[in-house]
């Protein structure tokens, strides 16, 4: 783990400044692009409250609001630690499997975050999703992607004052904390009037 933390720290050093080398479009969108309600979720893959939202609340939100075209979900990383950073990077590098990776990482959070070798656990999950160990290593060395993730986090802190996860910006209004489905549905219903 200490080698992993060292690599993350080295990557982070100056990564934001180098992000301009390649522009990464790191907004991942679930739902119709023209949906009238935009839910921007700021989450960290090591956050237990975020995992709870993804396992307990999001499935019903997806069924009732996203799949019906009433809302779309825009995922944005708000990483708290090197493990969350690595999982976010791997998810972005997975291409069109992004949401499958996010879902898998959240649903198995207790396993990979507590593993003796968390990076190996992340790689094992990535391998099941079709990425080789070399693909993961190459991804984790992508300074432009890391810079984009860190710039997005910095922007969220400055623009919305986000300091916890999960946090949501629904049509421009900040909602902090994990919400159950009924609470979330009330907020969305108020936005649809």
C-alpha positions as CSV (number, residue, x, y, z in Angstrom):
1,X,0.0,0.0,0.0
2,X,2.8,2.5,0.8
3,X,4.2,2.1,-2.8
4,X,0.7,2.7,-4.1
5,X,0.4,5.9,-2.0
6,X,3.8,7.1,-3.2
7,X,2.8,6.6,-6.8
8,X,-0.4,8.5,-6.2
9,X,1.4,11.4,-4.5
10,X,3.9,11.6,-7.3
11,X,1.2,11.6,-9.9
12,X,-0.8,14.3,-8.1
13,X,2.3,16.5,-7.9
14,X,1.8,19.0,-10.8
15,X,-0.9,16.9,-12.4
16,X,-3.4,19.7,-12.4
17,X,-1.0,22.0,-14.3
18,X,-0.4,19.2,-16.8
19,X,-4.1,18.5,-17.3
20,X,-4.1,20.9,-20.2
21,X,-2.0,18.4,-22.2
22,X,-5.2,16.5,-23.0
23,X,-8.7,17.5,-22.3
24,X,-10.7,14.7,-20.7
25,X,-14.5,14.9,-20.8
26,X,-15.0,13.2,-17.4
27,X,-18.7,13.9,-17.0
28,X,-20.4,10.6,-17.3
29,X,-24.1,10.9,-18.0
30,X,-26.9,8.4,-17.3
31,X,-30.1,9.2,-19.0
32,X,-31.3,11.3,-21.9
33,X,-29.1,14.4,-22.5
34,X,-32.2,16.6,-22.9
35,X,-33.9,15.5,-19.7
36,X,-35.5,18.5,-18.0
37,X,-33.9,17.8,-14.6
38,X,-30.2,17.5,-14.2
39,X,-28.8,15.7,-11.1
40,X,-25.1,16.2,-10.7
41,X,-23.7,13.7,-8.2
42,X,-20.4,14.3,-6.5
43,X,-19.2,11.1,-4.9
44,X,-16.1,9.2,-3.8
45,X,-15.9,5.5,-4.4
46,X,-14.6,4.9,-0.9
47,X,-17.5,6.8,0.7
48,X,-19.9,4.4,2.5
49,X,-22.7,6.9,2.3
50,X,-22.2,7.1,-1.5
51,X,-22.3,3.3,-1.7
52,X,-25.5,3.3,0.2
53,X,-27.1,5.8,-2.2
54,X,-26.0,3.7,-5.2
55,X,-27.3,0.5,-3.7
56,X,-30.5,1.7,-2.0
57,X,-31.7,4.9,-3.7
58,X,-30.3,5.1,-7.2
59,X,-32.0,1.9,-8.6
60,X,-35.5,3.4,-7.9
61,X,-34.5,6.9,-9.1
62,X,-33.2,5.3,-12.2
63,X,-36.4,3.4,-12.8
64,X,-38.8,6.3,-12.0
65,X,-36.9,9.4,-13.1
66,X,-33.9,8.6,-15.3
67,X,-35.2,5.7,-17.5
68,X,-38.5,7.7,-18.1
69,X,-36.6,10.7,-19.4
70,X,-37.6,13.1,-16.6
71,X,-34.1,13.4,-15.2
72,X,-30.5,12.6,-16.0
73,X,-27.6,11.9,-13.7
74,X,-24.2,13.4,-14.2
75,X,-21.5,11.6,-12.2
76,X,-18.5,13.7,-11.0
77,X,-15.7,12.4,-8.9
78,X,-15.0,14.0,-5.5
79,X,-12.2,11.7,-4.4
80,X,-11.2,11.6,-0.8
81,X,-8.2,9.4,-0.9
82,X,-5.8,7.5,-3.2
83,X,-8.0,4.4,-3.4
84,X,-11.0,6.4,-4.5
85,X,-8.8,8.2,-7.0
86,X,-7.5,4.9,-8.4
87,X,-11.0,3.4,-8.7
88,X,-12.3,6.6,-10.3
89,X,-9.5,6.6,-12.9
90,X,-10.0,2.9,-13.7
91,X,-13.7,3.5,-14.1
92,X,-13.1,6.4,-16.6
93,X,-10.6,4.3,-18.5
94,X,-13.2,1.5,-18.9
95,X,-14.9,3.3,-21.7
96,X,-18.6,2.6,-22.2
97,X,-18.5,0.3,-19.2
98,X,-18.1,3.3,-16.8
99,X,-21.4,2.8,-14.9
100,X,-20.9,-0.9,-14.7
101,X,-17.5,-0.3,-13.0
102,X,-18.9,2.3,-10.7
103,X,-21.8,0.0,-9.7
104,X,-19.4,-2.9,-9.1
105,X,-17.0,-0.8,-7.1
106,X,-19.8,0.6,-4.9
107,X,-21.4,-2.7,-4.3
108,X,-18.1,-4.4,-3.4
109,X,-16.7,-1.4,-1.5
110,X,-16.3,-3.3,1.8
111,X,-14.2,-6.0,0.0
112,X,-11.7,-4.0,-2.0
113,X,-11.2,-1.2,0.4
114,X,-10.4,-3.6,3.2
115,X,-8.2,-6.0,1.2
116,X,-4.6,-6.5,2.2
117,X,-3.6,-5.2,-1.3
118,X,-6.4,-2.8,-2.4
119,X,-4.8,-2.0,-5.7
120,X,-4.7,-5.8,-6.5
121,X,-8.4,-6.0,-5.5
122,X,-9.2,-3.1,-7.9
123,X,-7.3,-4.7,-10.7
124,X,-9.2,-8.0,-10.0
125,X,-12.5,-6.3,-10.5
126,X,-11.2,-4.4,-13.5
127,X,-10.1,-7.7,-15.0
128,X,-13.6,-9.1,-14.7
129,X,-14.7,-6.0,-16.6
130,X,-12.4,-6.7,-19.4
131,X,-9.3,-4.6,-18.5
132,X,-5.9,-6.2,-18.2
133,X,-3.4,-5.4,-15.4
134,X,-1.4,-3.5,-18.0
135,X,-4.5,-1.5,-19.0
136,X,-5.0,-0.5,-15.3
137,X,-1.4,0.4,-14.8
138,X,-1.4,2.6,-17.9
139,X,-4.6,4.2,-16.8
140,X,-3.2,5.0,-13.3
141,X,-0.2,6.7,-14.9
142,X,-2.5,9.0,-17.0
143,X,-1.6,12.5,-15.6
144,X,-4.1,14.3,-17.8
145,X,-7.0,12.2,-16.4
146,X,-5.8,12.6,-12.8
147,X,-5.5,16.3,-13.4
148,X,-9.0,16.5,-14.8
149,X,-10.4,14.7,-11.8
150,X,-8.6,16.9,-9.3
151,X,-9.6,20.1,-11.2
152,X,-13.3,19.0,-11.2
153,X,-13.0,18.5,-7.4
154,X,-11.5,21.9,-6.9
155,X,-14.2,23.5,-9.1
156,X,-16.9,21.8,-7.0
157,X,-15.4,23.1,-3.8
158,X,-15.2,26.7,-5.2
159,X,-18.5,26.8,-7.1
160,X,-20.8,24.9,-4.8
161,X,-18.9,24.8,-1.5
162,X,-19.0,21.0,-1.6
163,X,-17.2,19.5,1.4
164,X,-18.9,16.1,1.8
165,X,-20.1,13.2,-0.2
166,X,-22.5,12.4,-1.6
167,X,-23.5,15.9,-2.6
168,X,-25.9,16.6,-5.4
169,X,-26.6,19.7,-7.5
170,X,-30.1,19.5,-8.8
171,X,-30.8,22.1,-11.5
172,X,-28.3,24.3,-9.8
173,X,-29.4,23.7,-6.2
174,X,-27.0,22.0,-3.7
175,X,-28.4,19.1,-1.7
176,X,-25.9,17.5,0.7
177,X,-25.9,14.0,2.2
178,X,-27.4,10.6,1.4
179,X,-31.1,10.8,0.9
180,X,-33.6,7.9,0.8
181,X,-35.8,7.5,-2.3
182,X,-38.8,9.3,-0.9
183,X,-36.8,12.4,0.1
184,X,-35.1,12.5,-3.3
185,X,-38.4,12.0,-5.2
186,X,-39.9,15.0,-3.3
187,X,-36.9,17.2,-4.3
188,X,-37.2,16.1,-8.0
189,X,-41.0,16.5,-8.0
190,X,-40.5,20.1,-6.8
191,X,-38.1,20.7,-9.7
192,X,-40.5,19.3,-12.3
193,X,-43.2,21.9,-11.6
